[in-house]
């Protein structure tokens, strides 16, 4: 014996009027006498438990006794919707998903909306239909699909701006895109595409075209970051679209802001990137070598040395090279910095990084005395702790994050704890 639910669905799917014992009819079509209404028959018992709207329609005070007209949706979409009420599943595609969402919204079938939300989350990432999906989702509360669509728009902005669908998008959609802060296209591309959209949607019969275009853009212009645009684009494109701004001062403000921002960026760049001076080194045979010096202290010392008439080289030859007559002083001791790092065993660790007093003879730190002359054998006797310490000085583990102490009293001990703020 077959499943009763499956049997009832088979009667419905086949629209077997003779054996199906249907008790409700939905009617599609027009009132034109030359066209016959298309009818879809179903069982009330399969529909009303999943929809309060159907319950009121069938059994409420204003219950419809005759065929129920369906105006907003097609026969096939509505039949698929009723299939979901029969089986708890139906065929969802990009062609019918928004119709099913609308039916789920109107007839208050949340489970169907959830299924459509899941489908759209997985299938709405296509350049050619993403904006239409977005516009439909704005009508309904499908949060997962909407989040997926917005992520796709942000990631593929440049391609979306170039597609034909962009030109036919609603103004509200264009406004929303202009408002997004995580677009991957340049502001030049965004503004140019919006201008094309604006001109594309200007009716041919418009008498004063510029006034229409300006009106369409009045709430979008403030969302565009003109200050980040290239000067050539500003001069060659934006200035030519000056009529879109509220007045001449609006355009002037945009250009001035862009100039000020670029000036600030240049000043910051000069502060961050130190000025360099290139020095030329010539050997006794006339061969040349070059070096770029950034440190102002070293540059000053070299300028003093070069300008003096004294020999540039000292009489000493040390550390395996030649010594210039430019004394820049000893390297200052580096302050200790507390850092989180990955230790050789793979664990997160915390320690101070910075200058350590190097024991040149590798004598055990506990016994090392600067004023004492050690024998070769003594210099070779190195404790394990000193060995490890010297190895650490050679290869420092990679730092994960610097740590800033609130007071000098911070102490590394086994009572330290960590938490997120």
ZAVEXVO-668098 format. One line per 3 residues: number of its first residue (from 1); for each residue x, y, z of C-alpha. Coordinates in steps of 0.5 Angstrom, whole numbers, plus 500, padded with zeros to 3 digits. Each point is the difference from the previous one (the first is absolute). Layout:
% residues N
NUM) X Y Z; ...;
This chain:
% residues 421
1) 500 500 500; 503 507 498; 501 506 505;
4) 493 503 501; 504 507 499; 504 498 494;
7) 493 497 497; 497 507 501; 505 504 497;
10) 500 495 494; 493 502 499; 502 508 501;
13) 506 499 495; 496 497 495; 494 504 501;
16) 496 494 500; 493 503 501; 496 494 499;
19) 504 496 506; 503 506 504; 494 502 504;
22) 502 507 500; 497 505 504; 503 507 498;
25) 501 503 493; 505 505 498; 499 504 494;
28) 505 504 495; 499 504 494; 496 506 498;
31) 493 502 500; 500 500 492; 494 496 498;
34) 505 497 494; 505 497 505; 498 494 505;
37) 502 501 507; 506 495 502; 498 496 506;
40) 504 497 505; 497 495 505; 502 498 507;
43) 498 497 507; 499 505 505; 502 495 506;
46) 507 500 497; 501 508 499; 496 503 507;
49) 505 497 505; 506 503 497; 497 507 499;
52) 495 505 504; 499 504 494; 497 493 497;
55) 496 499 506; 497 506 500; 498 500 493;
58) 497 493 500; 497 500 507; 499 508 502;
61) 494 504 501; 502 503 493; 501 493 497;
64) 501 499 492; 494 495 498; 502 500 493;
67) 507 500 496; 505 504 503; 503 505 495;
70) 508 500 499; 502 507 497; 507 501 502;
73) 503 493 498; 501 495 495; 496 494 500;
76) 507 496 500; 503 504 506; 494 499 504;
79) 499 493 498; 508 499 503; 498 504 506;
82) 494 495 502; 505 494 498; 504 503 506;
85) 494 500 505; 498 493 498; 507 497 500;
88) 504 505 504; 505 501 494; 499 502 493;
91) 505 502 494; 503 507 501; 504 503 495;
94) 503 507 498; 493 501 495; 495 499 506;
97) 504 501 506; 497 507 501; 493 498 499;
100) 501 495 505; 503 505 505; 494 504 498;
103) 495 495 501; 503 498 507; 500 507 502;
106) 492 501 498; 498 493 503; 504 500 506;
109) 504 494 499; 507 501 503; 503 494 499;
112) 499 501 492; 504 507 501; 505 496 504;
115) 501 495 494; 500 506 495; 505 504 505;
118) 505 494 500; 499 499 492; 502 507 499;
121) 506 500 505; 503 494 495; 498 503 493;
124) 499 507 500; 507 502 499; 500 501 492;
127) 502 507 497; 494 500 495; 494 499 506;
130) 503 502 506; 497 507 500; 493 497 498;
133) 501 496 506; 502 505 505; 494 504 498;
136) 495 495 501; 504 498 507; 498 507 502;
139) 493 499 500; 501 494 505; 504 498 506;
142) 505 495 497; 506 502 504; 504 494 498;
145) 499 501 493; 501 508 500; 506 499 504;
148) 503 496 495; 498 504 494; 503 506 503;
151) 507 497 501; 499 498 493; 499 507 498;
154) 506 502 504; 504 495 497; 498 501 493;
157) 499 507 499; 504 502 494; 496 494 496;
160) 493 502 502; 501 507 499; 502 498 492;
163) 494 495 499; 493 502 497; 496 498 506;
166) 503 506 504; 497 505 495; 493 498 501;
169) 501 499 508; 495 505 504; 503 506 503;
172) 499 497 507; 505 495 498; 505 505 497;
175) 500 504 506; 501 494 505; 506 498 495;
178) 503 507 501; 499 500 507; 504 494 501;
181) 507 501 503; 503 493 498; 500 500 493;
184) 506 498 496; 499 504 494; 503 507 500;
187) 496 506 501; 501 503 493; 497 493 497;
190) 494 501 505; 498 507 498; 501 499 493;
193) 496 494 500; 494 504 504; 501 505 495;
196) 499 495 494; 494 497 504; 497 507 501;
199) 500 502 493; 497 493 498; 494 501 504;
202) 499 507 498; 493 500 496; 501 502 492;
205) 495 505 501; 503 504 506; 500 507 498;
208) 506 503 505; 504 494 500; 506 503 504;
211) 494 501 506; 498 493 500; 507 497 500;
214) 501 505 506; 494 498 504; 501 493 499;
217) 507 501 503; 499 505 506; 500 495 505;
220) 505 495 497; 506 506 499; 501 500 507;
223) 502 493 501; 505 500 495; 507 501 502;
226) 503 505 495; 506 501 505; 503 494 498;
229) 500 501 492; 505 501 496; 501 507 498;
232) 500 498 492; 493 497 501; 498 506 504;
235) 502 505 495; 498 496 494; 493 497 502;
238) 498 502 507; 500 508 498; 497 498 493;
241) 494 497 505; 500 507 504; 493 501 499;
244) 498 494 504; 502 504 506; 496 504 504;
247) 504 507 498; 507 502 498; 502 500 507;
250) 498 493 501; 505 498 494; 505 504 503;
253) 500 497 507; 501 493 497; 506 503 496;
256) 503 503 506; 499 494 504; 503 496 496;
259) 506 504 499; 501 501 508; 499 492 501;
262) 506 499 495; 504 505 503; 499 497 507;
265) 502 493 497; 506 503 497; 502 503 506;
268) 499 494 504; 504 496 495; 506 505 501;
271) 499 499 507; 500 492 500; 505 499 494;
274) 507 504 502; 504 504 496; 505 496 497;
277) 507 502 497; 504 496 495; 508 499 501;
280) 505 498 495; 506 496 503; 506 500 495;
283) 506 495 501; 507 501 498; 499 497 493;
286) 494 505 498; 494 494 502; 494 503 503;
289) 495 498 504; 494 503 503; 496 500 507;
292) 493 504 502; 500 503 507; 494 502 504;
295) 502 501 507; 501 508 501; 506 499 505;
298) 504 496 495; 498 504 494; 503 506 504;
301) 506 496 502; 502 499 493; 499 507 498;
304) 504 502 505; 506 495 498; 499 502 493;
307) 500 507 501; 507 500 504; 507 500 497;
310) 502 494 504; 501 493 498; 493 496 499;
313) 503 494 503; 503 499 507; 507 496 501;
316) 496 494 503; 497 494 496; 495 497 504;
319) 495 494 500; 502 498 494; 499 506 496;
322) 502 508 499; 498 505 505; 498 507 498;
325) 502 506 504; 492 501 502; 499 498 507;
328) 492 500 501; 501 497 507; 498 493 503;
331) 493 497 499; 496 502 505; 497 494 504;
334) 493 498 498; 495 500 505; 497 493 502;
337) 493 499 497; 495 495 502; 497 496 495;
340) 496 494 499; 503 495 495; 500 492 498;
343) 506 497 503; 503 494 497; 496 495 503;
346) 494 503 497; 497 503 506; 498 508 501;
349) 505 503 505; 501 507 503; 507 503 501;
352) 504 506 499; 504 501 494; 505 505 500;
355) 508 501 501; 503 495 504; 507 501 503;
358) 504 495 495; 505 496 503; 506 500 495;
361) 504 494 503; 493 496 501; 503 499 507;
364) 494 497 505; 496 507 502; 500 498 507;
367) 508 500 500; 502 505 495; 504 506 502;
370) 502 505 495; 507 502 503; 502 493 500;
373) 504 497 495; 497 493 498; 504 494 497;
376) 498 496 494; 497 494 504; 496 505 504;
379) 498 504 495; 497 493 497; 497 498 506;
382) 493 503 499; 494 498 504; 493 497 497;
385) 496 507 502; 506 504 496; 500 496 494;
388) 492 500 499; 500 508 502; 506 501 494;
391) 495 496 495; 494 504 502; 505 506 498;
394) 501 497 494; 493 498 497; 495 504 504;
397) 493 497 499; 495 503 496; 496 506 504;
400) 492 499 500; 498 506 503; 504 506 504;
403) 497 501 508; 499 506 503; 501 501 507;
406) 496 504 504; 505 502 506; 507 498 501;
409) 498 495 505; 498 495 496; 503 493 501;
412) 501 494 496; 498 494 505; 496 494 500;
415) 494 504 503; 499 503 493; 493 499 497;
418) 497 502 493; 493 502 498; 496 504 494;
421) 498 507 501;
